[in-house]
Amino acid sequence: MKIVMAQHNYTVGDIAGNLEKILGAIHYYANTADLIVFSELCITGYYPKDLLGRESLITEQDKALTTIQEATKAIAGGVIIGAVERNAFAGKPFFNALLLIENGQILYRYHKQLLPTYGVFDEARHFQPGTKPGVFEFRGWRLGFLVCEDAWEDPDNPLYLSDPVAQLENINLDAVISINASPCNVGKHKQRYALVREIAQRCQASTLYVNQVGGIDDLVFDGGSIAYNRAGICVGHAPLYEEGDQLVDLDAPLSVDVVLPDSITMIAEQLKLGLQDYCRKTGFRRVVIGCSGGIDSAVTLAIAAWALGAENVIAITMPSQYSSAGSVDDSIALCDNLGVKLATAPIGPAFDLLRQSYEEAFGEESSPLAQENLQARIRGLLLMAYSNSKGTLVLSSGNKSELAVGYCTLYGDMSGGLSLLGDVYKLQVYALARYLNNRVFKRKVIPNAIIEKAPSAELAPDQKDSDVLPPYNQLDSILKIYLEADLLAEDELEGLQRLADKVAPEEVKRIHALVDRNEYKRKQAAPVIRVNRRAFGVDRQIPITARMTLLYNSTSRKA
């Protein structure tokens, strides 16, 4: 049996564009495959969220489904498609469905049984869970079916009343087909591929895992569709972070090596694709970034130039009286290396004018903190003014470590339409800088002076991050434990704990309090591309007015 794993980049709500991709694959493999398998909710794109409440979306999807049915009349094989199906009975209005279509007819339909509601998922808001196992005989092949979360059954989740994988064991299946829209994060590749291999061995059947690829808002779907035979040997693998179909012949399987990307490679590719698709799907062609001469803005600039082309990136350096000459020189060197246009807009005159206006209005000088924030807000104002004038997207460049403890300024350095590093810890930023130099550009586009200088906001004389924060290796350890402890492997958690233990308990408590206290800032931050196990935003929903140290004990696994 020849099966095509059709791995495409869909846009939520773009029924016509998504249909074009689907029909293209159907026509291309018309006489080659017995089955062409597409990913979860591929016609609407995953995840439509409350767009599912718009009748027009469902109506257009149903029209597209009819077109797909018609297209199958002209091909030799069948098609498996992910779609929204109406629920005519009690419960939520829709099912998350897998449909098997042949010769214009829907031969079989399976409804997703496990609807994730943790982390970035909220499927139970719109869908009714299915109740029947996914088993069907097609052309003499006994097939089992899963839809994404069905493969990730969690015995500790009281909302999951069934185990869809267990339903497929010991029933003499030839193949298990899972259609998915599974976003990626650090550690996900190893976890996911191990799971698919385990399913193949448990069910004693070839198992095909077909995934969506592309960025949708803060999520990045990495593709990497994969197939294992019943012995747990990989026999087919689609590319990571790009569209690409993979034909798997289950009658003559070939062993394929699976190379897992390391975490920094994964983060870099995730940010690149996330930025590309965010711009493409929202209509932005160019981005603008404040260039401070620091590591965060340097990495943001380098990724933007890599993802979009240097000609589509504008940098603005905005020195003040506290900016070192080295920072300005480093900004010039960085932009020269990248081929990015650099504009200079000193903020000194505006800063002096606004300080004077404050003093005249209130009869006293503004506080040192207010003056620091004022500088950041002038820079944010200039970036947004440029964005308004030129139609460019402002990328904020603050990292997760700073965002966590509030070492950032609302309407200042937090200004922007998208946060590229908002889910990247500070030490990961340094690792990204080395990766970009060594493996992407293969030369030192980010100067050593930027990588080696002591981090500083340069908003006050001789200011250093270390004046108010522990060393970043210790701070990142404290933050990872506080934010992601329940999602970390035991050995990783132990290593982080050893570093965190070097910090006085009172300081650890202060860091925890800073995280809690600055929730209000994160609620107003630009969307953050998700790369780690728990990002700020939908992934971590905390009330602003909470008055407790927030601990996490969830054991849910992510699909």
N, C-alpha and C positions, 0 to 999 in steps of 0.2 A: 504494500500500500504506500503510495506516494502522497505526502502531506506537505503543504506549503505553510510555513509560519510567516504570516504577513504582518510585518512590524512597521507601523506608520506613525507619523507625527500629525495628530489631529488638533483641530481648534474647536473649543467648546462653542456650540451654537452655529458653527459654519456648516450647515447640513450639505449645501451644494459642494463646498470644497472637500469635505470629508467623503462625500459620495464619489467624487471624481477619483480620489485615491483608491477607494474600494473597487470601483468599476475597472480602473486601470489594471489592478492586480488580477481581477477575474478574467479580463480579456487576455492578459499576458500569459496566464497559466491555463488557458481554456482547455487545451488538449494534453496537458502535461501531468496534472495532479488529480488524484482521487478526491482530495479535500483541500480547500483553501480556507485557512483558519485566521480570522481577524480577532482583534482584542476586545476587551470589555467596553460596552457602551460606545463603540467606535463611531456610530453614525452621529450621535450628538456630541461626542467627545466626552472625556471623563475629567472632572465631575461637574455636571451642569448646575448643581446646587439648587437654588430656588427658581432658576429658569425652568425647572420641571413643572412649576406652577403655571407656566404660560402655555395655554392650549395650542398656540401657534407653533411652538417648538415640537410638540408631540405630533401635531398634524403633519408638519413638514417631514419629520422623521418617518412617519408611516408612509408618506408618498415615496420617500427615498427607499424604504424597504420594499415597496411594490416594484420599484425600478430594479432593485437587486434581484428580486424573484424572477422578473422577466429576463434579466441577463443570464440567469442560470439555465434557461432553456437552450441557450446556444453553446453550452460548454459540456465537456465530457464528465466532469466531476461535480461534487457538491460543495457547498459553502457553509461555514460556521461563522455566525455573526453575533456580536453583542448588541443588544437593543433594549430600549424601554418598552415594556408591555403593560397595557392597562389591566387593572385588577377590577373585575366586575363584581367581586364579592366584598365582604366586610374587611375592614382594615385599611392600610395605607393605599393610595390610589394606583401604585405601580408595582411591577416586578422588575428586578434587574435580571434580564433574560439572556440565555444562550439559545440561538435558533439554528437548526440544521435544515438547509434548503437544498432541494435538488429538483431540476427540471420544472422550476416555477412554483413548486409546492413546499410549504413548511412541513417537513416530515416529523420533526421532533422539536420540543421546546423544554428547556430546563430552567428553573428559577433558582437563583442564588439563595442558599439557605442561611449563610452566616453574614450578617450585615454589620460591618464594623462601625463603632461609635466612639472609638478612642483616638487620641492624637489628632491627626488632620482629617479624620473621617467622621461622617455623620449620615450614613446611608439610611438608618432606621427612620430618619426624619421624613423620607420620601417613599421608601420601598417596604413592601410586605415580604417577609421571608418565605421562601419556598419550603415545601414539606416532603418532597419526594426525592429519592436518590436519582442521580443522573446516569442512566444506563440505557443504551439503545444499540440495536444491531443494524449496521450499515454495510451493504454489499458483502455480507458474510463475515464482517469484522464486528466483534463485540466491543463496544466503546463505552468508556466511562467519562463523565463530564464534571468539571468543577469551574466555579467562577471565583477567581482571586482569593478572597478571605476564606472560602471553603477549604482551601488547602492548609490554612493556618489555625485550625481549630485549637482553642485554648480551654483546657479543662477547668481553669480557674475562673472563667467568665460565666457568671450565672445566666447571662442572656442567651448563651449558645446552648440550645437544647438538643443538638445533634452533632454527629461527627461525620461529615460528608466523605472523608477519606476512608474511614472504617467501613462505610457502606459499600465501598468498591473493592474491599478485600475478599479473597477466596470465592470469587464468582467467575473465574476464568475469562478475564478481560484480555483483549489483544492490545489495547492502548487506552491511556487516560489522556484526555485533552483538557487543559486548563487555560481559560482566557482571562487576561489580567490587565489592570491598570495599576501598577505597583510603583509608587515613587521610591526614589533611592535616597540613602543616607549612609554615613560611615558605617561599615560593617555589614551592609545589607547584601552585597553580592555573595559573600561566603555563606551567610545565613540562608539566603534564598536557594542557592544551588544545592546546598546540602539537603534542604527540605524537598526539592524536586527529586533528587536522587533517592531519598528515603521513600517517597511515594511510589516511585518505580519499583523499588524492592519490596515494599509492603504489599502492593497490589499485584506484583509479579506481571507487570505490563509495561510496555514502552510508554513513557510519559512525556508529553509535549507541553511546554509552558510558553504561551504567546503573550508578549508584553507590549504595551504602548511605549512610545518614545516621544520626548519633547517636553518643553516647559509650558506650564499652565499656571499663571500667577506665581505663587511662591514655591510651587512644587516642580520638580524635574523628574520625569519618567525616563529611565535609562535604557529601555529596550533590553538587549541581552537575552532575547528569546532563546530557549534551550530545549534540547531533547535528550533523554536518557533511555537506554534499553532496560529490560527487566533486571539485568545484572548490575545496573548502576553505572554503566559506561556511557559517556557523552557521545552521541551520534549526530549531533547537529547544533549549531550555535550561530545566532545572528549577531551583528556587531553591537557594541555598546555606544550609546549617545549619538546614534545616527539611524536614519531609515535604512532598512535592508531586509529583504525577504530571504528565507532559507528553506530550500526544498530538502525534505528528509525522506529517504526511501527505507521504510521499515523492513522490507524484504531483503535488502542488501545494505545494511547499515555500515557506516565507516566510523571508526573511532576518531574522535576529535579532541584535541587538547584544549582545556579551558584555562586561560590565564586570567587570574583575578588581579584587578588593579589595586595598587596600594592606596592607602587612605588619601594621600595628598594628590595623587593622580586623579582619583575619583572626585575630590573636591574641586580641582581645577576644571575638569571636564564638565562637572555639574554646573559650575558658575558660568562657564563659557556658553553652554547650551541654554541655560536659564536666561542669561542676558540676551542672547540672540533671539530667542522666541518671545521674550517679553517685549522687545522692540518691534519685532516683525508682526506680532499679533495685536499690538496696540497702535501701530502705525508710525512709530518713531524711527527716524533714519540715522540720527546723530545723537551723541551724548556729550554732556559737559561735566567736568569734574574739577573741584578745587584742589590745586596742587600745592601742598604745604612743604614739600621736601621731606616728609615723614614716610614711614614704611607703609602705612595704610593707604594713603592716596597713591603711592607709587605702585602698589600691587593692584589697586583698582584701575589705574590708568593702563597698566600692562595687560590686564585681562581684557579690558575694553578694546584696546588696540588689536589684540589677538582675535577677539570674537567678532568685531565689527569692521576691522581695518582702521589703520591709523588716520586715514583721511576723514573718518566719521567720528573722530574724538577731538574735543577741544578741552584744553587745560587752562585754568586761570590761576595764577599765583597772586596772592593778595597780602603782601608783607605789611607788617606794622612796625612800630618802634621796638617791639620785643623779638621780632624775627631775626634770626642770626643770618649773617651773610652767607654762611654755608648752606642754609636751607634754600635760599634763593638760587645759589649756584647749583645745588643738587637738583632743584626743579628744572633748571635749564638743561643740565646734562641728561637727566632722565628723558625729557621730551625730545631732545636731539637724538638720543639713542633709539627712541620709539618712532621717530618721524611724526610726532604729534605737534600740532600748532599750540604754542604757549602765548597767552596774553597776560600782561601785567597790569594789575589794578590796585595800587597802594591804598590802604584803608585809613592811613593816618589822619588826613584832613576830615573825613567823615567822623572818625572816632573823636577827634577834638571838638568838633561842632556839636555832636550829640552829648558829650560830657558837659559842655558849656550850657546847652539847652536844659539839661537836667538840673544843673546848679541854679540857673536862673528861675526855673519853675518851682523848685522845692527849697531853695535857700540853703542848700548843703551839697557837698560833693557826694556822688554816688559811691557805694561801697566797692572795695577791691573785687569782690565776687561779681558784682553787677558790671564792673568794667571789663572783666574777663569775658563774661557772657555777651556783652555789647559787641566786642570785637568779633566773636563767632557769629553773631546775628547780622552784623554788617556784611560779613563774607557770604552768609546764606542769602542775604538780600540781593547781593550782586549776582550770585549764581542764578537765582530765580528770575532776576531781571533779564539776564542773558537768555535764559530758557524762554521767557515770554516773548522776547524780541526775535529769536531765531527758530523757535519751535523745536528746541532740543530737550532731551530728557536729562534732568539732573540726577547723577548718581551720588548718593551719600556714601562715605567711605569708612564710617566708624565700624569697629570690630565688635564681636560678641562680648568680649571681656569688658570693654568700656560700656557697652550698652547695658550689661548686666548690673554694674555698680553705679550707673548714672553718670559716668565720667564723660559726659556729652551734653550739648546744649540744645534744648528745644528751639526750633526756628533758626538754629545756627548751623553747626556742623551736621545736625540731624536733617536738615532740609534736603529734599529730593523726592523723586518719584519712585526710586528703587534703591534698596540697600544691598550692595553686592557682598559685603563682608559681615553683615549683621548676624550671621550664624557661624562665623569663623572665629575661633579663639585666637588670642594674640600670638601664641607660639605657632599656630597653624598658619598665620599670616606670614611669619618669617620663613616657614617651610615652603609656602607658596612662592615667595620671592626667589628662593634658591631653585625651585622647580622651574619657574618661568625662565630664569637665566640659563639653566643647564639643559633643560629638556624641550622647552618650547621654542625660545629664540636662539638657543645654543650660543649665546654670548651674553656679556654682562650689561643688559639693558638697564637693570636696576643697579645703580652704582654701589660699590662697597660702602661708601660713606653713608648712604641711606640705611643700609642693612645694619651697620655697626654702631650708629649713633644712639645715644640714650634717648628713649622715647620722651617726647615733651609736647604739650599743647602750645607752647610758646605764647602764652597769654599774659605772662608776668615775668619780671626779671629772674633769669637763671632757673626757670621752672622746669621740673622733671616729674614724670609720672610717679617715680619712686618716692617723691615727697609725701604722697598720700595713699599709695597702694603698695602691697607686698611685691616682690619680684614676680614677673609674669609666670614663671614656671610654677610657683606656689599658688598664685592667684588662680590660674587656670585649673589647677588641681582642685582647689576649694570649690570653684564654680561648677566643674564637671560633676563632682560628687553631689553637690547640692541640687543641681538641675537634672542630672541624668543617672543617678546612682542605680535605680531599679532597671536600667536598660544596659548597664555595662557588664561585660564578662568579669568573672570573679578575679582573674589575674590582673586585668586592667584596673579594676577598682582597688586592689591591694597596692599596686604601684602608685596610683594617685594618692592613696591614703598616706603612704610613706612620705610623700612630698608635703602634703597638707599638714602632717604632724610636726613639721619643722616650724610651723607658725603658731604663735601663742593662742590659746583657746579664746581669749578675749578678742583677739584680732579676727579670728574665724567668725565669731559671733557678729562682729562689726560688719564683716563682708556680707554675711547672711542678711543682716538688717538693711544694708545698702541695696541688696537685690530686691528685697520686699518693698522698700521705700520708693524705689524708682519705677514701679510698675506703671505709674501714670505717664512717664515719659515714653515707655515702650508702646503704650496704647496709641500714642500719636506718631509713632515712627513710620517711615516708609515701609512698604512690603519688603520682607527679607527672604532671599532665596535660601531654601532649606537644604542643609548639607549634613548636619549632625543629627543625633538621634532624637533630640527634642528642641525644636526651635522656638523662639519667642513668637507669640501670635496665636493662631488657632491651636497649635500644638501644646501650648501651655496657657490655660485659661485661669487667671488668678484675679480676684476682685481687687480693685485699687484700694478700697477702704478696709481691707483685711488687717487684723491686728494680731498676727501670730506668726511664729516661725514656721515656714511651710515645708513639710516633709513629704516625700513621695514613696509610696509603697506598692504602686501598681506593678503587676507582673505581666501585663499584656504584651504580646509580641506584635510586630507590625507586618502588615501584608505588603 
